[in-house]
Amino acid sequence: MPFVKKNDSRGSQSPTDARNLFIGRTGELLFFVQNILKPAEPTHNIISISGQGGVGKSTLLARFIDETHTAAFHDSCLAALVDERHATPINMMEHFTQQLQIMGTFVQALKRYKEAIRLLQAEQETMQDTMWRSAPDFAGAAVEGVPLAGPLLREGVKVTTRHLLDKYHTAQIRRGAGEDPVAELTRAFVAELNRYTETQVTLGTKQGKRQKRIILFFDTFEQLAEQMVPWLLDHFLEADVSGRVVLVVAGRDPLEHATPHTVKRWLPLYENNTIYSMSLGSFTEDETHAYLAERGVSDPERMRTIWQLSQGLPLYLGLLTANPLGKVDPMKDVVENFLRWIPEQEQVKRRLALDGALFSKPFNLDDIEAFPYVSEQDRPMLYRWLFEQPFVRSNTQDGRYVYHDLAKELFSRHLYHRSKKEYYTTRRALSEHYQRLLEEVHMAGGQGVDGTDERLDLTIAVAQQLFLLPDEVSHFKATILILKANDYLEDMEQTGEIIKFLHELSKEHSTNLAIPGARQIAKQLLQTLEKAVHVPSFPPELLASLYSFQGFVYGALKNQQQAIAVFERALQLDPRCAKAYKGRGWAYLSLTQYQQAKTDFDRALTLDPNEGAAYNGRGIIYRAFKEHHQAKADFDRLIKLHPKLAWGYVQHGRTCTDLKEYQEAIADFERALELDPYNTFAYRGLRQVYLEIKEHQQAASILDRLREINPESPKAYTERGWKYWDLEEYRQAIADFNHALELDPSRVLAYQGRGWAYWKLKEYQRAITDFYRILDLNPNYTSAYNFLGSIYREHKEYQRAIANFSRMIEIKPNFYGAYFQRGHTYLFLKNIRQAMLDFTRSWELNSTNLRGRWMTEWSGMCQERHDTIPPERLEAIAAIDPRHATAHVCQGVAWWLRGHLEEAMAELEQATLLDPNQWDPDPYFQQWDPYFWKGMICASLRRDEEAIAAIEKSLELGLPPVLLAPLRWLEPERPDFYEKFVIPLLARYEGV
């Protein structure tokens, strides 16, 4: 049983009547001295201190610890403190013993445990080498496109397998030893504590001797509870702990309510007086006035205002009296009043006070470097100013500083609402700062306990900053980083720290500024990791599930080749993993590899007929193949599986429109709008149906329905703005985007939508201005560079266009589209060689990129004779995806090179009839290919007027004049045509 008493102590003094009667928690301090420090045996062995954030719990612990260091007690009492940074039992016990400077059985047991881990790692080498040789190499181009951890990622994403191997072998060692390491280490830890308390010390000539006592302090227990409560109840309190060991636990809730479902287990400890509760409240008005008098505030009006704003909360009082002479504005909140007292000319201090609240971990002088507005010369002075503020507390263990939890919430929320742009800019700066530190630790080796702990701390710090950014790419980078972390974690304890971080991130509460998408990712990742660490033998099915999760992350990052590689690894482990087939199918679908995608969706549905996403994907493919009845059947199944999914009805309605089943289509789109009143695709589909059946008044009424939706938030205005944009109502769209930006000036999607609308209205300078505003908010927003590059190209500012596309490549060096765009621009500068290099790189990065391969060939044709060009190369491109418009062009040119003119003409005619959206993701790219080559074929067929009209059409649609060079092939075959039409045409474009 815990806390074995050797004698019945008398003379305890209950503080019931005295508590909260003295400023500075004198009553609580009196209880601690009289009942814990002075008696030969403490009257209680657990003190539970509870109270809201900012009430002074950490300050009270610090005063308790100071009291143990006074002359009266320092020889007989030893104190140690842990907080939220020591989140697991083993980590916590290790830090306690380090502070207590206890050597002996625990240290030896901990050493054996760590040695077992090291032996485990060495033992794994052979197995891992075999595994790695059989695993696909996940490093390479796709990974390089995620500029996340530099060298870490270049090693490849083999995280999950190694993590699972580690955990599998750790479990084997534990089973073989027949021991739970936490239980074994706890027994050794308690034995050391008991041994120390047996030591006697002389207190003085009159006081005689007494045995030593140990006081263990737990701060911010609300963040430790999930790990610590089970450890206390199942291990520590089950041991024979000396009665001279005292635990002091401080958290927002009383100890018995720290975790759900454990209240009854604490009750016996209350009944036998083991636990004593201290519930800290705010100061009363009289106590507040006494506090203010001590702070030099005596003006009655000012005292009344401070009381109204603070309601006696000590942290608020500290903030409101940071400048005892400063005037308090009753109309402003606590943070605004604090900031007002910083002189106007010291804006750097104001900004630092706010930005410092966004640190992910305790900070020191080096961390101030994260803020570029703080000069190197001013850093020491500003660092000292910051840690002297009343809302910053120090950690004597490592010399770092941290904001009080409540202050952190107040300051970060104030910054978020004052300027989201500044808030997210600081988050990005901190993510980059922690990333640099993480890379430095990695490059230094990061070996041993300290190295691993530091890497883990920095990994969580980077991930937190990334998850709190608004864009999905940052969230997915954080996910990969978390998965990657398991590559170097040594045991379940450290994995537990990641799980604790994800638990906090996934919660929905007012202080969590993560957007819903980030919280959802955290929940999914949490479920995956929790599942992993609780399965002792890690069967292949679980490994496959983890790989599938990773594959979906890469897919969301638009890293489809990497996603396919990961899904293939999952299928090697578990050939019956429907989730992996579904994921790989969507990756193939994104690459327009329809047949491979359909094969995977078929397999997924064979294994699991309830995979709705597979029906959705296969239905899309059937529509692309114009097999509309089969598509409709798949969307029927999707709706049966997910009757409240608006997207299912949209897909079904589109297919009914294809089949001219208009009334059914209308019903589908209306049902989609019942489920999702903002669904763009449903409005667009409904409008299209009414236009096809010539009900123009009904089609026009769609706009009226949109106007009836009354947005109340910047997000809603932005969404409705995009609806108007889709319906080509650009002025209406701009009005909504304007409203969104009035409410939230940092809303990137509103600037983007308004910029596109201005472009459609040919108000180009306004469009450019909006996209530059996006880059002010997020300098790495590649879509903005893509737009600016394209619009500059459209306006013949080719060097500026190239600069923007080059910046895209710097940010995403493995994005094939950026190379294609830049190559396209080089054509207008008649730089065929550089264009070919970019087109070649484009299709090297994406082997399904028909446009890149075709433009490489066409650029080469401009420098060759037609009789030297093997048509087989063009036929090979067409074979990649015969349904693609570019495939028809390639096949048509191949037929022409072979002399089959009618077949060539048929292919090119087919290309001109296809949906322009199948051509290229670049919205400025037009269908000039088939018209130019149609002109070449018409010239061979002696249809001269038709030939030159088609060629002129290609130029009108945007053909770079340098690509006219193949017209020279006509000179020997058609000299009359060449002289009459080609020479004058080429003369217009000198240098072709």
NORJOFEN-V865332 format. One record per residue. N is the residue number from 1. SS is DSSP state (a for helix, b for strand, c for the rest). PSI is psi in whole degrees, 0 to 359 (none if undefined). D_FIRST is the distance of its C-alpha to the first C-alpha in Angstrom with 1 decimal. Layout:
BEGIN
n=[N:N]
ss=[SS:SS]
psi=[PSI:PSI]
d_first=[D_FIRST:D_FIRST]
END
This chain:
BEGIN
n=[1:2:3:4:5:6:7:8:9:10:11:12:13:14:15:16:17:18:19:20:21:22:23:24:25:26:27:28:29:30:31:32:33:34:35:36:37:38:39:40:41:42:43:44:45:46:47:48:49:50:51:52:53:54:55:56:57:58:59:60:61:62:63:64:65:66:67:68:69:70:71:72:73:74:75:76:77:78:79:80:81:82:83:84:85:86:87:88:89:90:91:92:93:94:95:96:97:98:99:100:101:102:103:104:105:106:107:108:109:110:111:112:113:114:115:116:117:118:119:120:121:122:123:124:125:126:127:128:129:130:131:132:133:134:135:136:137:138:139:140:141:142:143:144:145:146:147:148:149:150:151:152:153:154:155:156:157:158:159:160:161:162:163:164:165:166:167:168:169:170:171:172:173:174:175:176:177:178:179:180:181:182:183:184:185:186:187:188:189:190:191:192:193:194:195:196:197:198:199:200:201:202:203:204:205:206:207:208:209:210:211:212:213:214:215:216:217:218:219:220:221:222:223:224:225:226:227:228:229:230:231:232:233:234:235:236:237:238:239:240:241:242:243:244:245:246:247:248:249:250:251:252:253:254:255:256:257:258:259:260:261:262:263:264:265:266:267:268:269:270:271:272:273:274:275:276:277:278:279:280:281:282:283:284:285:286:287:288:289:290:291:292:293:294:295:296:297:298:299:300:301:302:303:304:305:306:307:308:309:310:311:312:313:314:315:316:317:318:319:320:321:322:323:324:325:326:327:328:329:330:331:332:333:334:335:336:337:338:339:340:341:342:343:344:345:346:347:348:349:350:351:352:353:354:355:356:357:358:359:360:361:362:363:364:365:366:367:368:369:370:371:372:373:374:375:376:377:378:379:380:381:382:383:384:385:386:387:388:389:390:391:392:393:394:395:396:397:398:399:400:401:402:403:404:405:406:407:408:409:410:411:412:413:414:415:416:417:418:419:420:421:422:423:424:425:426:427:428:429:430:431:432:433:434:435:436:437:438:439:440:441:442:443:444:445:446:447:448:449:450:451:452:453:454:455:456:457:458:459:460:461:462:463:464:465:466:467:468:469:470:471:472:473:474:475:476:477:478:479:480:481:482:483:484:485:486:487:488:489:490:491:492:493:494:495:496:497:498:499:500:501:502:503:504:505:506:507:508:509:510:511:512:513:514:515:516:517:518:519:520:521:522:523:524:525:526:527:528:529:530:531:532:533:534:535:536:537:538:539:540:541:542:543:544:545:546:547:548:549:550:551:552:553:554:555:556:557:558:559:560:561:562:563:564:565:566:567:568:569:570:571:572:573:574:575:576:577:578:579:580:581:582:583:584:585:586:587:588:589:590:591:592:593:594:595:596:597:598:599:600:601:602:603:604:605:606:607:608:609:610:611:612:613:614:615:616:617:618:619:620:621:622:623:624:625:626:627:628:629:630:631:632:633:634:635:636:637:638:639:640:641:642:643:644:645:646:647:648:649:650:651:652:653:654:655:656:657:658:659:660:661:662:663:664:665:666:667:668:669:670:671:672:673:674:675:676:677:678:679:680:681:682:683:684:685:686:687:688:689:690:691:692:693:694:695:696:697:698:699:700:701:702:703:704:705:706:707:708:709:710:711:712:713:714:715:716:717:718:719:720:721:722:723:724:725:726:727:728:729:730:731:732:733:734:735:736:737:738:739:740:741:742:743:744:745:746:747:748:749:750:751:752:753:754:755:756:757:758:759:760:761:762:763:764:765:766:767:768:769:770:771:772:773:774:775:776:777:778:779:780:781:782:783:784:785:786:787:788:789:790:791:792:793:794:795:796:797:798:799:800:801:802:803:804:805:806:807:808:809:810:811:812:813:814:815:816:817:818:819:820:821:822:823:824:825:826:827:828:829:830:831:832:833:834:835:836:837:838:839:840:841:842:843:844:845:846:847:848:849:850:851:852:853:854:855:856:857:858:859:860:861:862:863:864:865:866:867:868:869:870:871:872:873:874:875:876:877:878:879:880:881:882:883:884:885:886:887:888:889:890:891:892:893:894:895:896:897:898:899:900:901:902:903:904:905:906:907:908:909:910:911:912:913:914:915:916:917:918:919:920:921:922:923:924:925:926:927:928:929:930:931:932:933:934:935:936:937:938:939:940:941:942:943:944:945:946:947:948:949:950:951:952:953:954:955:956:957:958:959:960:961:962:963:964:965:966:967:968:969:970:971:972:973:974:975:976:977:978:979:980:981:982:983:984:985:986:987:988:989:990:991:992]
ss=[c:c:c:b:c:c:c:c:c:c:c:c:c:c:c:c:c:c:c:c:c:c:c:c:c:a:a:a:a:a:a:a:a:a:a:a:a:c:c:c:c:c:c:c:c:b:b:b:b:b:c:c:c:c:c:c:a:a:a:a:a:a:a:a:a:a:a:a:c:c:c:c:c:c:c:c:b:b:b:b:b:b:c:c:c:c:c:c:a:a:a:a:a:a:a:a:a:a:a:a:c:c:c:c:a:a:a:a:a:a:a:a:a:a:a:a:a:a:a:a:a:a:a:a:a:a:a:a:a:a:a:a:a:a:c:c:c:c:c:c:a:a:a:a:c:c:c:c:c:c:a:a:a:a:c:c:c:c:a:a:a:a:a:a:a:a:a:a:a:a:a:a:a:a:a:a:a:c:c:c:a:a:a:a:a:a:a:a:a:a:a:a:a:a:a:a:a:c:c:b:b:b:b:b:c:c:c:b:b:b:b:c:b:b:b:b:b:b:c:c:a:a:a:a:a:a:a:a:a:a:a:a:a:a:c:a:a:a:c:c:c:b:c:c:b:b:b:b:b:b:b:c:c:c:a:a:a:c:c:c:c:c:a:a:a:a:a:a:a:a:a:c:c:c:b:b:b:b:b:c:c:c:c:c:a:a:a:a:a:a:a:a:a:a:c:c:c:c:c:a:a:a:a:a:a:a:a:a:a:a:c:c:c:a:a:a:a:a:a:a:c:c:c:c:c:c:c:c:c:c:c:c:c:a:a:a:a:a:a:a:c:c:c:c:c:c:a:a:a:a:a:a:a:a:a:a:a:a:c:c:c:c:b:c:a:a:a:a:a:a:c:c:c:c:c:c:c:c:a:a:a:a:a:a:a:a:a:c:c:c:c:b:b:b:c:c:c:c:c:c:b:b:b:c:a:a:a:a:a:a:a:a:a:a:a:a:a:a:c:a:a:a:a:a:a:a:a:a:a:a:a:a:a:a:a:a:a:a:a:a:a:a:a:c:c:c:c:a:a:a:a:a:a:a:a:a:a:a:a:a:a:a:a:a:a:a:a:c:c:c:c:a:a:a:a:a:a:a:a:a:a:a:a:a:a:c:c:c:c:c:c:a:a:a:a:a:a:a:a:a:a:a:a:a:a:a:c:c:c:c:c:c:c:c:c:a:a:a:a:a:a:a:a:a:a:a:a:a:a:a:a:a:a:c:c:c:c:c:c:a:a:a:a:a:a:a:a:a:a:a:a:a:a:a:a:a:c:c:c:a:a:a:a:a:a:a:a:a:a:a:a:a:a:c:c:c:c:a:a:a:a:a:a:a:a:a:a:a:a:a:c:c:c:a:a:a:a:a:a:a:a:a:a:a:a:a:a:c:c:c:c:a:a:a:a:a:a:a:a:a:a:a:a:a:c:c:c:a:a:a:a:a:a:a:a:a:a:a:a:a:a:c:c:c:c:a:a:a:a:a:a:a:a:a:a:a:a:a:c:c:c:a:a:a:a:a:a:a:a:a:a:a:a:a:a:c:c:c:c:a:a:a:a:a:a:a:a:a:a:a:a:a:c:c:c:a:a:a:a:a:a:a:a:a:a:a:a:a:c:c:c:c:c:a:a:a:a:a:a:a:a:a:a:a:a:a:c:c:c:a:a:a:a:a:a:a:a:a:a:a:a:a:a:c:c:c:c:a:a:a:a:a:a:a:a:a:a:a:a:a:c:c:c:a:a:a:a:a:a:a:a:a:a:a:a:a:a:c:c:c:c:a:a:a:a:a:a:a:a:a:a:a:a:a:c:c:c:a:a:a:a:a:a:a:a:a:a:a:a:a:a:c:c:c:c:a:a:a:a:a:a:a:a:a:a:a:a:a:c:c:c:a:a:a:a:a:a:a:a:a:a:a:a:a:a:c:c:c:c:a:a:a:a:a:a:a:a:a:a:a:a:c:c:c:c:a:a:a:c:c:a:a:a:a:a:a:a:a:a:a:c:c:c:c:a:a:a:a:a:a:a:a:a:a:a:a:a:a:c:c:a:a:a:a:a:a:a:a:a:a:a:a:a:c:c:a:a:a:c:c:c:c:c:c:c:c:c:a:a:a:a:a:a:a:a:a:a:a:a:a:c:c:c:a:a:a:a:a:a:a:a:a:a:a:a:a:c:c:c:c:a:a:a:a:a:a:a:a:a:a:a:a:a:c:a:a:a:a:a:a:a:a:a:a:a:a:a:a:c:c:c:c]
psi=[157:155:63:124:142:344:166:101:143:171:17:147:112:133:15:313:340:341:141:13:347:143:141:21:41:325:316:321:321:316:316:317:311:329:340:315:319:317:157:325:133:145:336:152:351:127:122:111:125:158:160:164:137:0:347:24:312:323:319:318:317:322:322:313:319:322:324:341:358:165:328:335:350:334:333:357:136:133:148:152:137:158:202:345:348:76:354:155:313:316:318:313:321:316:325:311:327:317:322:349:42:128:156:221:321:314:319:319:319:321:318:319:313:326:323:322:318:318:321:315:319:321:331:341:312:314:320:318:317:316:317:325:328:346:149:150:113:357:180:201:313:318:322:338:354:91:70:299:21:245:327:313:329:342:345:161:72:23:303:319:313:318:314:322:315:309:325:312:326:316:321:316:317:318:321:322:347:23:145:118:327:316:315:314:326:318:317:322:313:319:319:317:314:319:318:320:349:345:135:146:154:125:337:171:326:336:341:208:158:160:152:161:156:134:120:120:134:111:162:51:336:334:347:342:318:324:321:324:311:322:316:312:321:339:297:309:353:348:167:85:138:146:354:16:128:135:130:113:121:124:175:329:153:155:319:342:12:328:152:154:17:6:313:330:338:338:316:328:334:318:327:16:22:321:136:132:137:116:110:129:172:162:147:174:320:318:323:317:322:319:315:324:320:332:3:16:117:346:121:319:318:321:319:318:316:320:317:320:324:333:30:5:122:319:317:320:320:319:318:347:17:326:97:337:352:146:135:129:112:345:353:157:181:315:316:322:320:314:327:332:349:125:146:324:355:55:329:320:317:314:320:321:320:311:327:336:345:0:141:339:165:142:158:190:320:329:339:339:339:337:106:341:351:117:156:323:323:349:309:317:315:327:314:317:318:313:350:357:152:343:4:132:154:160:109:342:320:3:10:172:156:145:144:143:314:320:321:315:314:312:318:320:323:315:318:316:332:318:101:328:310:320:309:329:318:318:316:318:319:322:319:322:309:327:318:316:321:318:323:317:318:314:330:353:319:35:163:174:311:317:317:317:318:318:319:315:315:324:313:323:314:313:319:314:318:319:333:2:160:347:148:325:317:321:319:326:319:321:313:321:319:315:320:327:327:351:331:357:141:338:178:329:314:323:325:327:322:318:320:316:316:324:312:319:325:349:147:103:169:338:356:108:9:139:160:322:318:320:322:317:317:319:315:317:320:313:319:312:320:320:318:312:349:359:118:328:357:73:162:328:322:319:316:321:319:317:321:317:315:322:319:325:313:322:317:332:5:28:69:322:318:320:315:317:319:318:323:323:319:319:335:323:323:92:353:22:97:325:321:319:317:314:317:325:316:325:315:320:320:332:9:27:78:320:316:320:315:319:317:319:321:314:319:319:334:319:325:96:356:15:88:321:331:321:318:310:316:324:320:319:317:320:318:326:0:27:74:326:320:323:315:320:319:320:332:313:322:317:321:322:325:74:347:17:110:323:325:318:324:313:318:318:320:317:320:324:317:322:3:27:74:320:321:322:316:316:320:311:323:320:321:320:334:319:327:90:348:11:108:315:328:316:315:316:318:317:320:319:312:325:321:328:14:24:77:329:319:321:317:330:343:321:322:322:322:320:333:338:122:97:150:355:161:327:316:318:319:316:317:326:318:328:313:322:315:328:8:24:77:325:318:319:314:320:317:319:324:316:316:317:335:322:328:93:356:15:103:316:332:317:319:314:318:322:317:321:317:321:317:328:6:24:73:320:322:320:313:317:317:321:331:328:322:317:334:321:322:96:348:20:97:331:327:318:323:314:311:318:318:318:325:323:317:328:19:22:73:323:321:324:313:321:320:317:326:323:323:316:324:318:317:78:351:19:111:327:327:319:320:315:317:321:317:318:321:331:323:339:6:26:77:320:311:324:316:319:316:319:320:315:325:312:341:322:334:98:345:4:86:322:316:316:319:317:330:315:314:318:321:324:331:348:7:168:148:334:358:358:118:120:340:327:319:323:327:322:314:328:341:316:88:342:349:144:319:327:320:321:312:316:322:316:323:317:319:317:331:353:8:82:321:317:321:315:321:318:317:324:319:320:322:340:345:158:125:336:344:357:302:148:344:115:347:357:126:174:62:339:302:330:319:311:332:321:319:316:319:322:318:329:3:32:73:312:318:324:307:329:318:319:317:323:319:320:322:324:356:15:125:125:333:337:2:350:324:346:335:338:339:347:310:328:319:69:325:314:320:315:320:320:315:313:311:323:313:330:331:338:71:138:355:none]
d_first=[0.0:3.8:6.8:7.0:10.5:13.4:15.9:16.8:18.7:21.9:24.5:22.9:25.6:25.3:27.5:28.2:31.9:32.3:30.9:33.7:36.3:36.8:38.2:35.9:32.6:33.0:30.8:27.8:28.5:28.7:25.3:23.8:25.7:25.2:21.5:20.0:22.5:24.1:21.5:20.1:16.7:16.6:16.6:14.8:12.7:14.2:17.9:19.5:23.3:25.6:29.3:32.3:33.6:35.6:34.0:32.8:29.1:29.8:32.0:29.3:26.9:29.7:30.4:26.8:27.0:30.4:29.1:26.6:29.8:31.8:33.0:30.6:27.4:28.3:27.8:24.3:22.9:22.7:22.7:23.0:24.0:24.1:26.0:27.6:29.1:25.9:25.3:23.1:19.7:21.4:24.0:21.7:19.7:23.1:24.5:21.7:22.2:25.9:25.9:23.7:25.9:23.1:24.4:22.9:20.8:20.0:23.7:24.7:22.5:23.9:27.4:27.1:26.1:29.1:31.3:30.5:31.6:34.8:35.5:35.0:37.6:40.0:39.6:40.5:43.8:45.9:44.6:45.0:48.5:49.5:48.0:49.8:53.1:53.0:51.8:54.4:54.7:53.3:54.6:58.1:60.1:57.9:54.8:57.0:57.8:54.3:54.3:50.5:49.2:52.3:51.6:48.3:50.2:53.1:50.9:50.8:48.3:46.5:43.1:41.7:42.5:41.0:37.9:37.5:38.3:35.6:32.9:34.2:34.0:30.6:29.4:31.2:29.6:26.1:27.0:28.7:25.7:23.4:21.0:19.9:20.7:18.2:15.3:16.8:17.6:14.2:12.8:15.8:15.5:12.1:13.6:16.6:15.0:13.2:16.6:18.5:16.7:17.7:21.3:23.3:26.2:29.2:29.6:33.1:35.4:34.4:30.7:29.7:26.7:23.2:20.3:20.2:18.1:17.8:18.5:18.4:20.9:21.4:25.0:26.7:23.5:25.7:26.9:23.6:21.7:22.8:21.3:18.4:16.8:16.2:14.9:12.4:11.3:11.7:10.8:9.6:6.9:5.7:5.8:5.0:7.2:9.6:10.5:13.8:13.2:14.6:15.4:18.8:19.7:23.4:25.1:27.7:25.3:22.3:19.0:18.7:22.2:22.1:22.3:23.6:21.9:18.3:18.7:17.1:13.8:13.7:14.9:11.9:11.0:14.6:14.8:12.3:14.1:11.6:14.4:18.0:20.9:24.1:26.9:29.8:33.2:36.6:38.7:40.9:44.6:44.8:41.9:43.7:46.9:45.2:43.8:47.2:48.9:46.7:47.8:51.4:52.1:54.1:56.6:55.7:56.8:54.8:51.7:52.2:52.6:49.5:47.5:48.9:48.1:44.6:43.4:41.4:39.2:38.7:39.4:42.6:43.6:43.2:45.4:48.0:48.3:48.4:52.1:52.3:56.0:56.0:57.2:54.8:56.4:54.9:56.2:54.1:50.4:48.0:48.6:52.4:52.5:50.6:53.0:56.0:55.3:55.7:59.4:61.5:62.7:59.1:58.5:56.5:53.8:53.8:53.4:50.8:48.6:48.7:48.6:45.6:43.5:44.0:42.3:39.7:37.7:37.5:41.0:42.8:46.5:47.3:46.2:48.9:51.3:50.5:52.7:56.3:57.7:55.9:58.2:56.9:58.4:56.6:53.1:51.7:53.0:51.8:48.4:47.9:49.2:46.7:43.5:44.6:44.7:42.2:40.7:39.8:36.6:36.1:33.4:33.3:31.8:34.8:37.5:38.0:38.4:37.5:38.7:36.4:35.5:37.6:40.5:40.4:40.8:43.5:45.5:45.4:46.3:49.1:50.5:50.3:52.3:54.7:55.7:54.2:56.6:55.0:51.5:52.1:54.1:51.1:48.8:51.2:51.6:47.8:47.5:50.3:48.7:45.3:47.2:49.2:46.0:44.5:47.7:47.7:44.2:45.3:48.5:46.6:44.6:41.2:39.5:36.1:32.9:34.6:37.7:35.8:33.7:36.9:38.7:36.0:36.0:39.8:40.0:37.9:40.0:43.2:42.0:41.0:44.5:46.2:44.4:45.3:49.0:51.2:52.7:51.6:52.5:49.9:47.3:48.2:48.3:44.7:43.8:45.4:43.6:40.2:41.1:42.5:39.4:37.6:40.2:38.3:34.6:32.6:29.5:27.9:26.2:29.6:30.9:28.0:29.5:32.9:31.4:29.8:33.3:35.0:32.7:33.7:37.3:37.6:36.5:39.3:39.0:41.4:40.2:40.6:44.1:44.1:46.9:46.1:47.3:44.9:42.0:43.1:43.3:39.8:38.5:40.4:39.2:35.7:35.9:37.5:34.9:31.9:33.5:34.2:30.7:29.2:31.7:30.9:34.5:36.7:39.6:43.1:43.1:40.3:42.1:45.3:43.6:42.4:45.9:47.5:45.4:46.7:50.2:50.2:49.2:52.2:54.4:53.5:54.4:57.8:57.1:58.4:59.2:55.7:54.3:56.4:55.2:51.6:52.3:54.2:51.2:49.1:51.8:51.8:48.2:48.6:52.2:51.2:49.5:51.5:49.9:51.3:54.8:54.7:53.7:56.4:58.9:58.4:58.7:62.0:63.1:62.6:64.8:67.4:67.1:67.5:68.0:64.9:62.9:64.3:63.5:59.8:59.7:61.3:58.7:55.8:57.2:57.7:54.0:52.9:55.5:53.3:53.4:55.3:55.6:57.5:60.0:60.5:61.2:63.5:65.3:66.0:67.5:69.7:71.0:71.8:73.7:75.4:74.1:73.4:72.9:70.1:68.6:68.7:67.1:64.1:63.7:63.9:60.9:59.1:59.7:58.5:55.2:54.9:57.0:55.8:56.5:59.6:60.4:61.0:63.7:65.2:65.6:66.9:69.4:70.6:71.3:73.2:75.2:76.1:77.3:79.2:77.1:77.2:76.1:73.0:72.3:72.6:70.2:67.7:67.9:67.7:64.5:63.1:63.9:62.3:59.1:59.6:62.2:62.2:62.9:65.7:66.6:67.1:69.4:71.3:71.6:72.8:75.4:76.6:77.1:79.1:81.3:81.9:83.1:85.2:83.3:83.5:82.8:79.5:78.7:79.3:77.1:74.1:74.3:74.4:71.2:69.5:70.8:69.3:65.8:64.7:62.3:59.9:58.2:59.4:57.9:59.9:63.1:62.6:62.2:65.3:67.2:66.6:67.7:71.0:71.3:71.0:73.7:75.9:75.8:75.3:76.2:73.8:71.1:71.8:71.5:68.1:66.9:68.3:66.2:63.1:63.7:64.4:60.9:59.3:61.4:59.1:59.4:60.6:61.6:63.8:65.7:66.0:67.4:69.7:70.9:71.7:73.5:75.6:76.4:77.6:79.8:81.1:79.8:78.7:78.1:75.7:73.9:73.6:72.3:69.5:68.4:68.4:66.2:63.7:63.8:63.1:59.9:59.0:61.0:59.8:60.9:63.1:64.8:66.4:67.9:69.1:70.8:72.3:73.6:75.1:76.8:78.2:79.6:81.1:82.9:84.0:81.8:80.8:79.4:77.0:76.0:75.3:73.2:71.0:70.6:69.9:67.1:65.7:65.8:64.0:61.1:61.1:62.9:62.4:63.7:66.9:68.4:68.6:70.7:72.9:73.5:74.4:76.7:78.4:79.1:80.5:83.1:84.6:84.9:86.8:84.2:84.1:82.5:79.4:79.2:79.2:76.3:74.2:75.1:74.3:70.9:70.3:70.8:69.0:65.9:66.4:68.5:69.1:70.7:74.2:75.5:74.5:76.1:79.3:79.8:79.4:82.2:84.4:84.1:85.1:88.1:89.4:90.1:91.4:94.3:93.6:94.9:92.3:89.3:87.8:87.2:84.5:82.1:82.6:82.2:78.9:77.6:78.9:77.1:73.7:73.8:77.3:76.6:76.0:79.0:79.1:79.3:82.6:84.0:83.2:84.6:87.7:88.4:87.9:90.5:92.9:92.5:93.5:96.4:95.2:96.0:95.7:92.3:91.3:92.5:90.6:87.3:87.9:88.9:85.7:83.7:85.4:84.4:80.7:78.2:78.1:74.3:74.3:75.9:73.4:70.5:72.8:74.2:77.3:78.3:81.2:83.0:85.6:85.1:86.9:89.8:90.6:90.6:92.4:95.1:95.3:95.9:98.4:100.3:100.4:101.6:104.3:102.9:103.4:102.9:99.8:98.6:99.0:97.6:94.4:94.1:94.7:92.0:89.5:90.3:90.0:86.5:85.4:86.4:86.2:89.9:89.1:88.3:91.9:92.8:93.1:96.2:98.0:97.8:100.3:103.1:104.6:104.0:105.1:107.1:108.7:105.3:104.0:106.9:107.1:103.4:101.1:102.9:103.1:99.4:98.2:100.5:98.4:95.4:96.8:94.9:93.7]
END
